[in-house]
Every structure is written in C-alpha cells, then in structure tokens.
C-alpha cells in the first residue's frame, strides 16, 4: 500500500499567532493523482475556507470566535491547488501578501519539494484585513 505522506497534497491553511495552521487530519487532504475538482481553470481540493473555519478553527482556537461568519475572510490564509499543463503536474499556492516568507514551510507541509510551484499573493479572495489596510 502506498504511503500517501510522500505524495504532494492540496489544501487550505491559515496564519495565526505567528504560525502556519494547516490542519491535515481535519482536511483529509486529497492525493492529486486520484481526485480532481476544477475551479476557475485550476484544480483544488473540495474544501472550503468557511467549512474549515466553522468546523475546525473556532473549535481549536476559541479566541477567534469573534471572526465567525464571513469575518474569517479578513484573516491571513491561503490554498494549495494544482493544475496539469501539457502533462506536467504544477502547483499554485494562493495566499495573502502578509504571509510572504513562509513559502518553504508551505512547500514542506504539502510535500511539494521537487515540483513546479507558483505563488500568487493577494489575488482572488486572499486579501486579509492587514493587507487591505497596508
């Protein structure tokens, strides 16, 4: 049986209290070789930030309950997705600008060493409150 820990993963993460939070057990990350969900031309895991926030973050970090409802969008966060171009598996990591500097840690957590990885900062919905005001 394959050890899924050696395969690249996709998923959602947050940044809180100067640390990256990537709840792998909760998300039950998806092996890009077997499951594909397409969103706006990129391929992602089917998880949503809202579900992760409601079902994990506010339980594990009760001090963040005041960010309940859609205020979680104001929190530094990101997503690892992937795409296949001409038969090559590549990864797109979209995140808030204020999380710059954690690229190596993100790549390590999601087992992306040795893969083509692109980072996109402050695009789509990835603009937290800090990034909006700076």
C-alpha positions, -999 to +999 in steps of 0.1 A: +000+000+000+013+035-009+023+059+019+003+090+010+026+111+030+052+111+002+027+124-024+020+161-029-011+174-012-035+202-017-055+221+009-063+252+029-042+270+056-044+299+079-017+320+097-024+328+133-002+338+163+029+338+141+024+302+129+011+284+099-020+263+106-025+235+081-049+210+097-041+180+076-061+155+097-092+176+095-090+183+058-083+147+048-061+161+021-066+148-015-040+130-035-039+149-068-034+117-087-069+104-078-093+133-072-098+165-092-120+195-085-118+223-110-123+259-101-116+288-125-091+267-145-071+254-115-076+222-097-081+222-059-093+201-031-130+203-025-126+220+009-139+255+016-124+280+040-158+286+056-162+249+064-127+246+078-132+278+099-166+267+113-156+230+119-120+233+130-106+268+136-131+282+160-131+249+180-093+246+182-088+284+186-118+297+206-102+331+209-110+336+172-148+331+176-153+369+171-143+363+135-172+339+130-195+345+100-176+358+069-151+377+090-128+348+087-120+362+052-102+390+069-077+365+084-044+356+067-049+324+047-041+305+016-048+275-005-027+250-023-042+239-056-027+223-087-030+221-124-018+199-152-003+217-183+009+195-212+011+165-189+031+183-162+017+185-126+022+220-112+010+236-080-004+271-074-003+285-039-025+315-034-021+334-002-022+368+015+008+391+009+015+393+046+023+355+047+053+360+024+084+343+038+067+310+046+070+296+011+095+269+021+074+258+051+042+256+030+060+235+003+073+212+030+040+207+048+023+199+014+052+177+002+059+199-029+097+198-029+108+189-064+076+201-081+069+232-101+053+256-076+040+291-083+029+315-057+002+341-061+000+369-035-031+390-027-052+377-056-088+364-057-101+365-021-067+363-005-065+398+010-068+398+048-076+428+069-039+436+074-032+436+037-062+458+030-051+485+054-014+485+045 
